[in-house]
Amino acid sequence: MTRFEVWAPHAKQVDLLIDDDRLAMTRRSPLPPRGQDDPDGPTEHDGWWELDAPSAGPGTDYAFSLDGGPARPDPRSPHQPHGVHGPSRVVDPQGFAWTDTAWTGRTAPGSVIYELHIGTFTPEGTFDGAIARLDHLAQLGVDYIELMPVAAFPGDHGWGYDGVALWAVHEPYGGPAGLARFVDACHARGIGVLLDVVYNHLGPSGNYLAEFGPYFTEKHHTPWGAAVNLDDAGSDEVRAFIIGNALHWLRDYHLDGLRLDAVHALADTRAVHILEALAIEVDILAAQLGRRLFLIAETDLNDPRIITPRSHNGYGVHAQWDDDFHHALHALLTGERHGYYADFGSLGGLAKTLTGAYFHDGGWSSFRGRSHGRPVDTTLLGGDRFVAFLQDHDQIGNRATGDRITAALSPALLRVGAALLLTAPFTPMLFMGEEWGAATPWQYFTDHQEPELGAAVRDGRRREFSRHGWDAESVPDPQDPDTFARSKLDWAEIADEGHRALLDWYRRLISLRHSEPDLHDPQLAQVRVAFDERARWLVVTRGAVRIAVNLASSAQTVDLDGPIESVLLASDEAVRVEAAHDGASRVHLPAESVAVVR
């Protein structure tokens, strides 16, 4: 027997549709008002409808009808096998035969994350196709995989950020069973799995939530329209919907954590912010399950309050993406200065992020035309709370042609960039294919079924880049199937000597990060950086380890502040070290090279 429940507070009647049957649901009696004697006053948890269906077990397709209206999928649908406009399907959350009962998770300090998109990671574009490549990631040394969104979205392929069935797994990827197989296979190899989830908006096609209740509010507006209702009338149940969804992924699919998309767009004026409420519930679930669970926020606010422990009046989210480190490193290596890179590009800027996480920590932001950010208390917050990267899906896919940094840098500078990332005090993240310098682009692609919506997305994207000097016709059409096809990784590239050499460099860097305690020490207050802006050299001190970098186009010798015991790793075989006077030492660095020494 299956109990069907749905929140529809404004409906006069709700029917459950199974096959040709229309079954009237019963409105649940609400809880009595707290501290109120008026029986006609506001009630808690009002608006829920329920019905027990004895013959409806796993595999049953169903839908809801509000006040005699058309069939609509369940807002909490666990499976949408017919697409986001079709009926929902009952799933048994205990139906998968898990083998990971001994799994307790991984720790953050020293860990390496690998971001991937299921649809373009392999030719198959499925969970099972990705399982076949997990040994590659295990050999690379990856600790966590971060999946881009897999909640059901319109069409077959897309980035996933326009999901509308937030509790269901995208069917073309392999549906619920496929995700369970993938997570189980990762855990069998000692790899944790994080999932990107989107709570700040829903996609434009297949979004029926507003028909069911006040899921959105005109009180706030976002780039996607009316905001998700987190603080207006009816927001208690909307917040419960979001928190329940997060716990569903972590509990039912054994996921190790969630990356929360664009939390700066979560408009919430309540005393307990939704991020704090969510972090509390995730910590409770972690204690109940006996394994580590993480929340990672994507935010451009540069507000450390998000990841500050609740004991210090923060929200208690466990980590956040650090765009400032990316911007500082990208602009330094490539020389790009347009848009939000305008304030970045100096060695001093990189040094500031390596020691304080943020570049904009209260000072002037020319891109925003105002001061921005707040300093990080480095005695309270460790570097492991900041996810850093040289490349990610946004910083590649939101470029006009989806070109990777591979197209802009020499092989030598790619090695330097990788070394600065993987020896940094943060939690480093790679984007799929980065480890071998993939030459394939990763472009913005969609599969909207409504022609007018597809045209609007294409034309809007081309207008945006035209304002920045791009020829509109050179910007790929997101709806063109070739745009999606071009974005798939070409695994045959690994057979090429140059790609294979870079892959070996990444493997050695990750191995060194894991084996050297100083490199996974998260204490930002212990990091020191020396640099010469004109000569273009930089030395990062991590305990007894030094990372010496020469970004100049000619060789130079850099002095170090102590004796060198050994060269742990060097990007060029011509790197030499020698003793200097008074117990100091120096390292000879060829052009565009890096050496990690103890």
Secondary structure, 3 states (H helix, E strand, C coil): CEEEEEECCCCCCEEEEECCEEEECEECCCECCCCCCCCCCCCECCCEEEEEECCCCCCCEEEEEECCCCCECCCCCCCCCCCCCCCEECCCCCCCCCCCCCCCCCCCCCCCEEEECHHHHCCCCCHHHHHCCHHHHHHHCCCEEEECCCEECCCCCCCCCCCCEEEEECHHHCHHHHHHHHHHHHHHCCCEEEEEECCCCCCCCCCCHHHHCCCEEEEEEECCEEEECCCCCCHHHHHHHHHHHHHHHHHHCCCCEEEECCHHHCCCCCCCCHHHHHHHHHHHHHHHHCCCCEEEECCCCCCHHHCCCHHHCCCCCCEEECHHHHHHHHHHHHCCCCHHHCCCCCHHHHHHHHHHCCCCCCCEECCCCEECCCCCCCCCCCHHHEEEECCCHHHHHCCCCCCCHHHCCCHHHHHHHHHHHHCCCCEEEEECCHHHCCCCCCCCCCCCCCHHHHHHHHHHHHHHHHCCCCCHHHCCCCCCHHHHHHCCCCHHHHHCHHHHHHHHHHHHHHHHHHHCHHHHCCCHHHCEEEEECCCCEEEEEECCEEEEEECCCCCEEEEECCCCCCEEEECCCCCEEEECHHHCEEEEECCCEEEEEC
